[in-house]
Amino acid sequence: MKRPVCFRLASIIGVACAILACGCGGSGKYVWIHDLPPHASVNPDFVIQDGDGLDIRVFSQEAMSTHARVRNDGRIAMPVLGDIEVRGKRPADVKSELEARLKDYVNTPSVTVTVAEFRPFNVVALGEVARQGVIALDHYATLAEVIALAGGLTDYASRSQLFVVRTTPERLRARFTFDELLRGDPRVASFVLRPGDLIVAE
């Protein structure tokens, strides 16, 4: 039996609060945003998941193009080709696979694969933000966007102690400053939050 949504959200917040209680700005290890490796701070090399909506266009072959939502079995239905496994693959990988399979039907096929709709996911904002708790997102968002969704920082928030704590796919504790957010620092502006991220303002 599925647990109630409120129970699941309470569990998420409970775990997040436990992390916060350990102190993000204390002796724990963190990495300043400018010291992060490039792959950790830019838009992730997105892999397709169940529930994502894909736009697939075959150049000059409208009948073979489609918009499809990834089913729970990780597949989509394509005209002519039938069911295609896409879960866990990058859009570029799906593009190459489709072009290879369409060679039996089209001379030099050219395919574009775009993720038009992302599966909704949650992040958690805690500490000195106006509205603490779970924030539901339907797209990859930046730190500035999520802080805005949390109602902004309180008057008591430190201007130099903003953290993002990540446990998957790799562990990460990134540190930012409020001034970097305000001036649109490129490294901060390009940092994209991922499912399960914890945002802490101290």
C-alpha positions as CSV (number, residue, x, y, z in Angstrom):
1,M,0.0,0.0,0.0
2,K,1.3,3.4,-0.9
3,R,2.1,5.8,1.9
4,P,0.2,9.1,2.0
5,V,1.9,12.0,0.2
6,C,2.0,14.0,3.4
7,F,3.9,11.2,5.1
8,R,6.5,11.0,2.3
9,L,7.0,14.8,2.3
10,A,7.3,14.8,6.1
11,S,10.0,12.1,5.8
12,I,11.9,14.2,3.2
13,I,11.8,17.2,5.5
14,G,12.8,15.1,8.5
15,V,15.9,13.9,6.8
16,A,16.7,17.3,5.5
17,C,16.4,18.8,9.0
18,A,18.7,16.1,10.4
19,I,21.3,17.2,7.8
20,L,20.8,20.8,8.7
21,A,21.2,20.0,12.4
22,C,24.7,18.8,11.7
23,G,25.6,22.3,10.5
24,C,26.4,23.2,6.9
25,G,28.8,26.0,7.8
26,G,30.7,24.2,10.5
27,S,33.5,21.8,10.3
28,G,31.9,19.8,7.4
29,K,33.7,19.8,4.1
30,Y,32.2,22.1,1.4
31,V,33.4,23.3,-2.0
32,W,33.1,26.9,-3.2
33,I,31.1,27.2,-6.4
34,H,34.2,28.4,-8.3
35,D,36.2,25.4,-7.3
36,L,33.7,22.8,-8.6
37,P,34.5,20.7,-11.6
38,P,32.6,21.9,-14.7
39,H,30.4,18.8,-14.9
40,A,29.0,19.4,-11.4
41,S,28.0,23.0,-11.9
42,V,26.5,23.2,-15.3
43,N,23.3,21.7,-16.7
44,P,23.6,18.0,-16.1
45,D,24.1,15.6,-19.0
46,F,20.5,14.7,-18.8
47,V,19.3,11.2,-19.1
48,I,15.7,10.4,-20.0
49,Q,13.4,9.0,-17.2
50,D,9.9,7.6,-17.0
51,G,7.3,10.3,-17.3
52,D,9.4,12.7,-19.5
53,G,7.8,14.0,-22.6
54,L,9.9,13.8,-25.8
55,D,9.5,15.6,-29.1
56,I,11.1,13.5,-31.8
57,R,11.3,15.1,-35.3
58,V,12.5,13.3,-38.4
59,F,13.6,15.9,-41.0
60,S,11.2,16.0,-44.0
61,Q,9.3,13.0,-42.6
62,E,6.5,14.4,-40.6
63,A,4.7,11.0,-40.5
64,M,7.6,9.5,-38.7
65,S,7.8,12.4,-36.1
66,T,6.0,12.1,-32.8
67,H,5.5,13.6,-29.3
68,A,5.5,10.8,-26.7
69,R,5.7,10.4,-23.0
70,V,8.0,7.8,-21.6
71,R,6.0,4.9,-20.2
72,N,6.6,3.1,-16.9
73,D,8.4,0.4,-18.8
74,G,10.9,3.0,-20.1
75,R,9.7,2.9,-23.7
76,I,8.0,5.1,-26.2
77,A,6.0,4.2,-29.3
78,M,7.5,5.4,-32.6
79,P,5.8,5.4,-36.0
80,V,7.1,2.6,-38.2
81,L,9.7,1.5,-35.6
82,G,7.3,0.6,-32.8
83,D,8.4,0.5,-29.2
84,I,11.8,2.1,-28.4
85,E,13.7,1.8,-25.1
86,V,14.8,5.3,-24.0
87,R,15.0,5.2,-20.2
88,G,18.5,6.0,-18.9
89,K,19.7,7.2,-22.3
90,R,20.8,10.7,-23.3
91,P,18.8,12.5,-26.0
92,A,21.9,12.4,-28.2
93,D,22.1,8.6,-27.8
94,V,18.4,8.2,-28.7
95,K,19.0,10.4,-31.8
96,S,21.9,8.2,-33.0
97,E,19.9,5.0,-32.4
98,L,16.9,6.3,-34.3
99,E,18.9,7.5,-37.2
100,A,20.6,4.1,-37.5
101,R,17.3,2.2,-37.4
102,L,15.6,4.6,-39.8
103,K,18.2,4.0,-42.6
104,D,16.0,1.1,-43.7
105,Y,13.2,3.5,-44.5
106,V,14.8,6.9,-45.2
107,N,17.9,8.0,-47.1
108,T,20.3,9.7,-44.7
109,P,17.7,10.3,-41.9
110,S,18.2,13.4,-39.7
111,V,16.5,13.2,-36.2
112,T,16.2,15.7,-33.4
113,V,15.3,14.5,-29.9
114,T,14.1,17.2,-27.4
115,V,12.9,16.7,-23.8
116,A,9.8,18.9,-23.9
117,E,8.5,18.0,-20.5
118,F,10.5,16.8,-17.5
119,R,9.2,14.5,-14.9
120,P,8.4,16.6,-11.8
121,F,10.8,16.3,-8.9
122,N,11.4,17.8,-5.5
123,V,14.1,19.8,-3.7
124,V,14.1,21.1,-0.1
125,A,14.8,24.6,1.1
126,L,15.7,25.1,4.8
127,G,17.2,27.6,7.1
128,E,16.8,31.4,6.7
129,V,14.3,31.3,3.8
130,A,10.8,32.7,4.1
131,R,9.1,29.4,3.3
132,Q,10.9,26.3,4.4
133,G,10.0,22.9,3.0
134,V,9.6,20.8,-0.1
135,I,9.5,22.7,-3.5
136,A,8.1,20.8,-6.5
137,L,9.8,21.6,-9.8
138,D,8.8,20.6,-13.3
139,H,12.1,21.7,-14.9
140,Y,15.7,22.0,-13.9
141,A,16.1,25.2,-12.0
142,T,18.9,27.4,-10.7
143,L,19.6,28.3,-7.1
144,A,18.3,31.8,-7.6
145,E,15.0,30.4,-8.9
146,V,14.5,28.1,-6.0
147,I,15.3,30.7,-3.4
148,A,12.7,32.9,-5.1
149,L,10.1,30.1,-4.9
150,A,11.0,29.8,-1.2
151,G,10.0,33.4,-0.7
152,G,13.6,34.8,-0.6
153,L,16.0,35.0,2.2
154,T,15.1,36.4,5.7
155,D,16.7,39.4,7.2
156,Y,18.8,37.1,9.4
157,A,20.4,35.1,6.5
158,S,24.1,35.2,6.1
159,R,25.2,36.7,2.8
160,S,28.1,34.3,2.5
161,Q,26.6,31.0,3.7
162,L,24.3,29.5,1.1
163,F,24.7,25.8,0.6
164,V,23.5,23.0,-1.7
165,V,23.8,19.5,-0.3
166,R,23.5,16.7,-2.8
167,T,23.7,12.9,-2.1
168,T,23.1,11.4,-5.5
169,P,24.4,10.7,-8.1
170,E,27.5,12.0,-6.3
171,R,28.0,13.6,-2.9
172,L,28.4,17.3,-3.0
173,R,28.3,20.3,-0.6
174,A,28.6,23.5,-2.6
175,R,28.9,26.9,-1.1
176,F,27.7,30.2,-2.6
177,T,27.3,33.8,-1.6
178,F,24.3,36.0,-1.8
179,D,26.2,38.7,-3.7
180,E,27.1,36.1,-6.4
181,L,23.4,35.5,-6.8
182,L,22.5,39.2,-7.1
183,R,25.1,40.0,-9.7
184,G,24.3,36.9,-11.8
185,D,27.8,35.3,-11.5
186,P,28.1,33.0,-14.5
187,R,29.1,29.9,-12.4
188,V,26.2,30.5,-10.0
189,A,23.7,31.2,-12.8
190,S,24.7,27.9,-14.6
191,F,24.5,25.7,-11.5
192,V,21.4,23.6,-12.0
193,L,19.7,21.8,-9.1
194,R,18.9,18.1,-9.3
195,P,16.2,15.9,-7.7
196,G,16.7,15.6,-4.0
197,D,19.0,18.6,-3.6
198,L,18.9,20.4,-0.2
199,I,19.3,24.1,-0.2
200,V,20.3,25.6,3.1
201,A,20.6,29.3,3.9
202,E,22.4,30.0,7.2
